[in-house]
Amino acid sequence: GLYLQANTTKVGLQFEQVLISGLMNFARTLPNGSPEFRYATHEATEECHHTQMFQEFVNRTGADVPGGSAFFRRVAPILPLFAGWLPFGFFIGVLAGEEPIDHMQKAVLRAGDEVHPLQQRIMQIHVAEEARHIGFAHQYLEHRAPRLGRIHRLILAALTPLVMRWLCDEILKPSKQVRREIGLPNDVYREVYWRQPASQKVLRDLFADVRMLAEKCGLMNRFSR
């Protein structure tokens, strides 16, 4: 259990590193006087603090965890480039990484179960600061959506659920290496992620806010639904 918690935290750290790099690429494209520049830089500062916090937690567990899957770790250096090329798509990816972990951490805190004080404090800090980051991403997408062309909108509508599911699985599902390390049987793994009715409900609930956002942005068509 400790190994799994440490690995989930490590994946979160790796995602934050991609986000920080992407925010810098995004800020590089902004004109003078842009309010987004100030916000993106401020968010990157907070995300740097999150990576320090997450790495300290991993270090204190003593678990030498890999974090994300081998595929995610290979493509991670490329992902920030999309923030400069396709900022709308980049912020969809931002939500794909932030919404699932935010939802899960809020559920743990609301349940009031006994949690290690270090882990509880990390979740409290992260939830409080991520609320602002998620709010900005939502506002940015809603503000920019009316400017999308028809073809661009159709492509993004098709990609949004795929990116959401991919990054959700990267953050919440243990990779093959992790399953091997902790001895998690494949049949148990498949049942928990996401074949059980209870776990399927969790998966649906993770993206309730994203589905509403897709409706507002005109990204919900028959395929994406």
C-alpha angles and dihedrals in degrees: 000000000000091000091051093049090049092050094050088051090050091052088051089052092051091049091050089052090055089047094051092050090047093050090054091051089048092049090050090064096050123104126236113283094027113148088206090066093061092045096047092050092047091050092048089054091054092045090054088056089050092055090052090049093048095046091050089054091050091048092051093052089058090221116137095215126176098211116207128024120285089254093053092048090051096050096038094092090055098048097072090061090071090066089071097037101038110012093171091057091043093058090050086057089048090058091045089062100036104042098060097047092042091052093048095047092049090051091053093048093046092049089063093215120157109274129175106271093236092052092044093052092048091052092048092052093043095048092048095051097037090058088069093045093049090046091054093049090051092049093046092052094045091049094048100039096084089060094058118111120231096257093043090050093050092050093049092046089055095045099044099075091042094052091044093053094043096053093040089056091046091055102038106028119073113238124238091263092052093046089052092049095051096036096241109172115233094235092054091046093052092047094051095041098068120313102090114090089234093052091045088056090051090052092051092047092052091069104037092113092045092054090053090048091050089053091051093047095047092245096122112097133145094278097044092046 
